[in-house]
Amino acid sequence: MYEIKTSIIQLSQWLYPWLGEISMAIMATILVIYGETVNRLFRRQISGLHFIFRTVLFILLCTFGYGALLIYMTPMLAKLLASISMIYLGPLVVGIFIALGTIAERKNRI
């Protein structure tokens, strides 16, 4: 049991300096998985507008909406992950990526 706990803590310590990049990867994966759904809902909302307005709004959504979400949520997620105990950090990060992979598979993104 001690060896397992030590291995988990070592994994967490190895991941800790990379939490910014891990958080970015998590947020980017979420955007890839759910981006099409958001775009589809957004298109439905603006479908009655003129082509130029639809194009401008879509560009704003993609550049500022998704960009701001990625820029502002990544540090927040990194801080949240950094506040988790080392015994839970490694399994949590692995679990998040497994869950995202499962969701991507179910949504036919893989």
C-alpha positions as CSV (number, residue, x, y, z in Angstrom):
1,M,0.0,0.0,0.0
2,Y,2.9,2.3,0.8
3,E,4.4,1.8,-2.6
4,I,1.2,2.7,-4.4
5,K,0.8,5.9,-2.3
6,T,4.4,6.8,-3.0
7,S,4.0,6.2,-6.7
8,I,0.8,8.4,-6.8
9,I,2.6,11.2,-4.9
10,Q,5.6,11.0,-7.3
11,L,3.2,11.2,-10.3
12,S,1.6,14.3,-8.7
13,Q,4.9,15.9,-8.0
14,W,6.0,15.3,-11.6
15,L,2.7,16.8,-12.9
16,Y,2.7,19.8,-10.6
17,P,5.2,22.1,-12.5
18,W,3.1,21.4,-15.7
19,L,-0.3,22.4,-14.3
20,G,-0.5,25.5,-16.6
21,E,0.0,23.4,-19.7
22,I,-2.2,20.6,-18.4
23,S,-5.0,23.1,-17.7
24,M,-4.6,24.6,-21.2
25,A,-4.8,21.1,-22.7
26,I,-8.0,20.3,-20.6
27,M,-9.6,23.6,-21.7
28,A,-8.7,23.2,-25.3
29,T,-10.0,19.7,-25.3
30,I,-13.3,20.9,-23.8
31,L,-13.6,23.6,-26.5
32,V,-12.9,21.0,-29.2
33,I,-15.5,18.6,-27.8
34,Y,-18.2,21.2,-27.2
35,G,-17.3,23.9,-29.8
36,E,-19.5,22.5,-32.5
37,T,-22.5,22.3,-30.2
38,V,-21.9,26.0,-29.2
39,N,-21.5,27.0,-32.8
40,R,-24.7,25.2,-33.8
41,L,-26.7,26.9,-31.0
42,F,-25.1,30.3,-31.9
43,R,-26.0,29.8,-35.6
44,R,-29.6,29.1,-34.7
45,Q,-29.8,32.3,-32.7
46,I,-28.4,34.5,-35.4
47,S,-29.8,32.7,-38.5
48,G,-32.2,35.6,-39.3
49,L,-29.5,38.2,-39.5
50,H,-27.8,39.5,-42.6
51,F,-24.8,37.6,-43.9
52,I,-22.3,40.4,-42.8
53,F,-23.7,40.5,-39.3
54,R,-23.7,36.7,-39.0
55,T,-20.1,36.7,-40.1
56,V,-18.9,39.4,-37.7
57,L,-20.7,37.8,-34.8
58,F,-19.2,34.4,-35.6
59,I,-15.7,35.9,-35.8
60,L,-16.3,37.6,-32.4
61,L,-17.5,34.4,-30.9
62,C,-14.5,32.5,-32.1
63,T,-11.8,35.0,-31.4
64,F,-13.0,36.8,-28.3
65,G,-15.4,34.2,-26.9
66,Y,-13.3,31.1,-27.2
67,G,-10.1,33.0,-26.8
68,A,-11.2,34.7,-23.6
69,L,-12.6,31.5,-22.2
70,L,-9.2,29.8,-22.9
71,I,-7.2,32.7,-21.6
72,Y,-9.2,33.3,-18.4
73,M,-10.3,29.8,-17.5
74,T,-6.9,28.2,-17.9
75,P,-5.2,30.0,-14.9
76,M,-8.3,29.4,-12.8
77,L,-8.2,25.7,-13.5
78,A,-4.5,25.6,-12.8
79,K,-5.0,27.3,-9.4
80,L,-7.8,24.9,-8.6
81,L,-5.6,21.9,-9.5
82,A,-2.7,23.3,-7.6
83,S,-4.9,23.5,-4.4
84,I,-5.6,19.8,-4.5
85,S,-3.6,17.5,-2.3
86,M,-0.7,15.6,-3.9
87,I,-2.3,12.2,-3.2
88,Y,-5.3,13.2,-5.3
89,L,-3.7,15.4,-8.0
90,G,-2.2,12.6,-10.2
91,P,-5.3,10.4,-10.3
92,L,-7.6,13.4,-10.8
93,V,-5.6,14.7,-13.9
94,V,-5.5,11.1,-15.3
95,G,-9.2,10.8,-14.6
96,I,-10.0,14.1,-16.3
97,F,-8.2,13.1,-19.5
98,I,-9.9,9.7,-19.5
99,A,-13.3,11.3,-19.0
100,L,-12.6,13.8,-21.8
101,G,-11.5,11.0,-24.1
102,T,-14.7,9.0,-23.2
103,I,-16.9,12.1,-23.9
104,A,-15.0,12.8,-27.2
105,E,-15.5,9.2,-28.2
106,R,-19.3,9.3,-27.5
107,K,-19.6,12.5,-29.4
108,N,-17.7,11.0,-32.4
109,R,-14.9,13.5,-32.1
110,I,-12.2,10.8,-32.2
